Amino acid sequence: MKTLEMRFSGAGGQGLQLCAKIFSKALTGEGYYVSMSQSYEPTSRGGLSRADIVASEGTPDYPLTTDLNTVLILDQAAANASDGIIRDDAIVIIDPRRTTCPPEGKFKTIELPLSETAIRLGSERVTNVVATGVIAELSDDIELEIVEKALRTISPKKFMDLNMDALQAGVDLARGVRAC
């Protein structure tokens, strides 16, 4: 039975819970059973925040992450929050502008200008959606169309165009990684 474990981590206010909601909805659309959990410090902005997903083709044996295969790190506050539970064959995506000392391990670390891309689009607040596009494009388990549909369902109408542009920008960043 195939199981995916994903962690979206960074600082409070970076939209990590939204990332998890988008992927939870997309993975459910792909036929997975999904468990989502979240953890954040009591500060509204700046403290460690993370959202985890365990998705399985059948009912997950355990609803919390223990063996991550995809990790997103948007801030230094989260750089070591996943130590000891990242698989050797995992993909760890970081934003080097805000994560200066990424975790070390046998996993593949991909540094991409996520927040810089969001700023170029007009708002750093869509860094999470840029990252969503990257993850969707790099994943062999989630169809981009399903992620786009989930984002369209969740996104407020007034941010729809910006979010769709951010998703596509993330896909474009990931295609650059695959080409290398």
RODREN-347415 format. One record per atom (N, C-alpha, C): x, y, z. Coordinates in steps of 0.001 Angstrom, whole numbers, padded with zeros to 6 digits, always signed. Example, Ala and Ser with C-alpha at 12.3 -4.5 7.8 and 13.67 -1.06 7.14 Angstrom:
BEGIN
+013190-005690+007800/+012300-004500+007800/+013200-003300+007800/+012850-002250+007080/+013670-001060+007140/+012900+000030+007870/
//
This chain:
BEGIN
+000851-001177+000000/+000000+000000+000000/+000896+001239+000000/+000694+002094-000967/+001506+003300-001106/+001083+004352-000093/+002093+004951+000570/+001842+006008+001545/+002747+007194+001243/+002183+008396+001284/+002926+009643+001118/+002894+010399+002428/+004031+010963+002803/+004089+011809+003993/+004711+013140+003607/+003982+014212+003858/+004410+015547+003456/+004393+016483+004657/+005369+017381+004699/+005392+018421+005735/+005617+019773+005067/+004785+020739+005441/+004889+022127+004992/+005272+022919+006226/+006463+023501+006240/+006942+024132+007471/+007569+025492+007201/+007531+026319+008224/+008092+027661+008134/+007693+028458+009359/+007374+029715+009131/+006963+030609+010208/+005470+030871+010107/+004872+031174+011248/+003453+031495+011267/+003133+032636+010310/+002023+032514+009620/+001597+033548+008688/+002033+033305+007252/+002753+032191+006984/+003226+031920+005625/+002273+031057+004801/+001120+030751+005329/+000127+030006+004559/+000385+028509+004476/+001060+027960+005459/+001393+026535+005433/+000161+025661+005624/-000786+026119+006429/-002027+025365+006622/-002804+025310+005303/-002752+026400+004533/-003423+026423+003238/-002780+025422+002278/-001450+025350+002279/-000759+024345+001450/-001291+022953+001764/-001367+022636+003035/-001831+021311+003438/-003280+021074+003013/-004113+022092+003119/-005509+021948+002695/-005602+021685+001195/-004800+022402+000426/-004806+022201-001029/-004389+020779-001369/-003282+020320-000787/-002813+018976-001095/-003728+017901-000521/-004340+018149+000631/-005292+017184+001178/-006463+016995+000218/-006979+018102-000272/-008095+018051-001215/-007671+017369-002510/-006472+017702-003011/-005981+017097-004249/-005750+015597-004088/-005126+015201-002990/-004855+013775-002774/-006141+012987-002577/-007121+013580-001910/-008423+012932-001791/-009021+012740-003183/-008851+013745-004040/-009310+013650-005426/-008592+012580-006229/-007400+012216-005804/-006628+011151-006460/-006968+009775-005882/-007891+009741-004908/-008317+008474-004342/-007590+008055-003074/-006749+008929-002522/-006027+008620-001289/-006904+008895-000076/-006647+008172+000991/-007181+008488+002305/-006174+009439+002939/-006638+010530+003499/-005736+011577+003964/-005975+011914+005440/-004864+012037+006149/-004872+012528+007523/-004037+013795+007541/-004544+014851+008157/-003813+016112+008220/-003696+016545+009671/-002498+017001+010044/-002300+017540+011384/-001520+018844+011265/-001575+019626+012309/-000876+020905+012284/-000304+021221+013652/+000733+022032+013642/+001369+022453+014875/+001893+023861+014659/+001670+024719+015625/+002186+026074+015514/+002352+026664+016903/+003307+027570+016993/+003552+028256+018258/+002443+029275+018501/+002246+029702+019727/+001124+030591+020043/+001225+031997+019458/+002384+032378+018903/+002475+033695+018277/+001757+033657+016937/+001121+034742+016548/+000365+034739+015299/+001260+034849+014070/+002422+035442+014219/+003356+035556+013096/+004769+035307+013607/+005555+034592+012814/+006965+034441+013110/+007380+033188+013844/+006496+032573+014622/+006860+031348+015326/+006808+030149+014397/+007386+029046+014807/+007382+027819+014022/+005953+027381+013729/+005710+027048+012484/+004410+026548+012048/+004644+025405+011077/+003802+024383+011196/+003907+023296+010233/+002560+022621+010074/+002376+022031+008912/+001191+021231+008624/+001677+019956+007954/+001165+018831+008414/+001593+017526+007921/+000434+016793+007273/+000782+015972+006283/-000191+015115+005618/+000365+013700+005578/-000472+012751+005907/-000203+011346+005655/-001320+010898+004715/-000947+010431+003529/-001918+009989+002537/-001584+008559+002139/-002615+007743+002053/-002401+006332+001769/-003485+005826+000826/-003146+004791+000062/-004135+004186-000832/-005230+003477-000045/-004934+003114+001187/-005912+002546+002105/-005902+003384+003369/-006639+002976+004364/-006647+003716+005620/-005233+003746+006194/-004681+004940+006466/-003323+005009+007014/-003216+004253+008336/-002094+003539+008517/-001857+002800+009754/-001695+003742+010939/-001091+004896+010680/-000810+005858+011741/-001026+007249+011155/-001785+008112+011796/-002163+009384+011178/-001120+010500+011248/+000013+010276+011929/+001030+011326+012055/+002279+010953+011262/+003030+011964+010843/+004213+011714+010028/+005343+011107+010857/+005980+010106+010271/+007138+009455+010884/+008235+009183+009866/+007919+009357+008564/+008839+008978+007497/+008567+009877+006278/+008948+011142+006387/+008608+012149+005371/+009281+011879+004031/+008497+012000+002949/+009098+011907+001620/+009086+013245+000875/+008332+014227+001376/+008331+015576+000809/+008308+016571+001959/+009259+017519+001929/+009334+018533+002984/+009501+019896+002322/+008712+020855+002757/+008847+022246+002333/+009294+023048+003541/+010363+023835+003365/+010855+024697+004445/+010915+026126+003913/+010061+026994+004460/+009991+028378+004002/+010690+029363+004929/+011199+028891+006079/+011822+029811+007024/+012814+029043+007896/+013855+029734+008328/+014877+029130+009173/+014282+028546+010470/+013187+029117+010939/+012549+028614+012160/+012185+027134+012047/+012011+026647+010823/+011591+025264+010605/+012708+024368+010080/+013906+024900+009945/+014989+024151+009287/+015277+022808+009936/+015168+022724+011233/+015485+021465+011910/+014268+020800+012546/+013095+021260+012206/+011865+020721+012790/+011558+019301+012334/+012217+018846+011286/+011941+017510+010744/+013111+016559+010908/+014122+016969+011650/+015300+016122+011845/+014886+014735+012348/+015471+013726+011736/+015245+012357+012173/+014065+011654+011537/+013219+012370+010800/+012069+011697+010172/+011991+011940+008660/+013068+012451+008071/+013104+012649+006613/+013759+011426+005989/+013077+010804+005052/+013615+009624+004366/+014844+010000+003540/+015722+009042+003355/+016926+009282+002554/+016598+009650+001116/+015498+009152+000584/+015125+009437-000804/+014112+010586-000918/+013942+011333+000164/+012983+012441+000178/+013476+013630-000634/+012524+014494-000959/+012820+015784-001575/+012532+016852-000532/+013524+017699-000274/+013374+018807+000667/+013517+020098-000138/+012458+020874-000181/+012426+022118-000958/+012552+023276+000017/+013529+024137-000240/+013719+025269+000670/+013739+026589-000101/+013388+027632+000624/+013497+028998+000116/+014788+029565+000713/+015869+029686-000093/+017157+030122+000456/+017168+031561+000965/+016215+032356+000563/+016151+033739+001045/+015842+033779+002540/+015046+032826+003004/+014633+032821+004408/+015149+031612+005184/+015817+030705+004486/+016376+029516+005136/+017858+029468+004792/+018677+029990+005674/+020104+030119+005383/+020919+028888+005759/+020421+028074+006668/+021117+026837+007090/+020146+025673+006973/+020004+025104+005773/+019046+024009+005596/+019490+022743+006325/+018573+021824+006547/+018947+020562+007187/+019889+019767+006288/+020649+018896+006896/+021588+018068+006141/+021177+016619+006247/+021418+015883+005169/+021096+014466+005143/+021297+013906+003754/+020938+012640+003579/+021096+011978+002287/+020011+012377+001289/+018960+013007+001785/+017855+013423+000937/+018308+014484-000064/+017465+014705-001076/+017769+015707-002103/+017205+017054-001660/+018096+018043-001530/+017673+019396-001168/+017612+020244-002429/+016490+020892-002630/+016281+021754-003793/+016047+023169-003292/+016960+024070-003614/+016812+025478-003237/+016226+026240-004419/+015107+026889-004193/+014444+027657-005252/+014022+029022-004712/+014048+030034-005547/+013681+031388-005114/+012164+031556-004974/+011594+030855-004041/+010138+030848-003876/+009588+032218-003499/+010136+032821-002443/+009612+034124-002010/+009977+035226-003009/+011148+035139-003617/+011515+036136-004634/+010547+036069-005822/+010165+034882-006201/+009198+034711-007292/+007861+035317-006903/+007421+035065-005674/+006153+035627-005195/+006201+037156-005178/+007325+037709-004738/+007482+039170-004711/+007391+039733-006126/+008017+039060-007085/+007940+039505-008490/+006501+039459-009013/+005714+038536-008492/+004310+038446-008903/+003446+039528-008257/+003985+040170-007215/+003256+041264-006590/+002954+041099-005115/+003194+039899-004552/+002895+039706-003135/+003667+038518-002572/+004460+038783-001544/+005186+037695-000886/+004225+036698-000248/+003009+037106-000033/+002010+036244+000604/+001668+035013-000223/+002015+034989-001515/+001718+033810-002340/+002926+032874-002474/+003926+033053-001604/+005070+032143-001607/+004596+030704-001432/+003615+030503-000567/+003079+029161-000341/+002473+028559-001603/+001843+029370-002412/+001217+028868-003636/+002289+028592-004705/+003333+029411-004753/+004471+029120-005632/+005041+027755-005245/+005226+027529-003949/+005746+026244-003462/+004805+025098-003805/+003507+025346-003758/+002523+024325-004124/+002717+023902-005573/+002950+024868-006456/+003206+024547-007859/+004471+023722-008037/+005516+024056-007287/+006771+023298-007349/+006523+021847-006945/+005876+021658-005812/+005643+020307-005300/+004759+019514-006259/+003716+020140-006767/+002819+019450-007701/+003576+019006-008952/+004440+019848-009454/+005191+019508-010672/+006230+018427-010407/+006859+018446-009249/+007896+017456-008946/+007328+016107-008511/+006087+016078-008094/+005488+014843-007596/+005031+013945-008732/+005323+012682-008580/+004816+011683-009529/+003467+011141-009079/+003011+011544-007904/+001807+010977-007309/+000586+011887-007375/+000783+013141-007738/-000316+014097-007726/-000365+014801-009082/-001500+014742-009735/-001654+015414-011020/-001840+016919-010814/-001123+017706-011586/-001202+019162-011490/-002639+019654-011651/-003386+019052-012545/-004761+019490-012777/-005614+019354-011517/-005354+018307-010731/-006110+018085-009495/-005728+019145-008453/-004441+019496-008392/-003985+020543-007472/-004585+021886-007879/-004587+022158-009170/-005175+023415-009663/-006661+023483-009317/-007365+022383-009496/-008795+022350-009166/-009002+022592-007667/-008170+021966-006836/-008275+022164-005386/-008026+023624-005017/-007014+024229-005628/-006710+025638-005355/-007872+026527-005783/-008458+026257-006929/-009600+027054-007393/-010777+026952-006413/-010950+025799-005815/-012040+025588-004862/-011796+026343-003563/-010538+026370-003122/-010187+026946-001822/-009906+028450-001885/-009370+028916-002994/-008932+030309-003115/-010090+031302-003103/-009956+032381-002333/-010955+033452-002419/-010945+034044-003833/-012099+034393-004331/-012222+034888-005709/-011321+036103-005981/-011196+036995-004991/-010407+038201-005238/-008912+037896-005387/-008462+036707-004961/-007054+036328-005106/-006845+035243-006165/-007910+034877-006875/-007842+033762-007819/-006768+033955-008879/-006758+035094-009551/-005777+035311-010625/-004351+035277-010094/-004110+035941-008982/-002775+035949-008388/-002365+034533-007976/-003278+033787-007363/-002953+032420-006955/-002675+031514-008159/-003439+031662-009213/-003201+030853-010413/-001848+031201-011052/-001506+032496-011058/-000192+032920-011565/+000933+032351-010689/+000724+032350-009377/+001731+031829-008455/+001900+030322-008632/+000812+029608-008804/+000888+028163-009038/+001689+027876-010304/+001394+028596-011369/+002111+028392-012630/+003589+028768-012501/+003876+029822-011767/+005276+030219-011549/+006041+029115-010825/+005391+028461-009862/+006016+027343-009164/+006263+026165-010089/+005298+025874-010940/+005465+024803-011932/+006662+025109-012833/+006761+026353-013268/+007887+026758-014123/+009227+026614-013410/+009286+026979-012124/+010522+026798-011344/+010904+025314-011274/+009919+024476-011041/+010186+023023-010927/+010619+022435-012252/+010069+022919-013336/+010481+022406-014658/+011943+022733-014907/+012405+023859-014388/+013831+024197-014482/+014699+023212-013714/+014176+022714-012586/+014914+021721-011782/+014986+020403-012535/+013873+019984-013122/+013850+018718-013855/+014749+018752-015078/+014902+019928-015665/+015737+020047-016860/+017216+019931-016534/+017601+020216-015294/+019009+020182-014911/+019517+018767-014755/
//
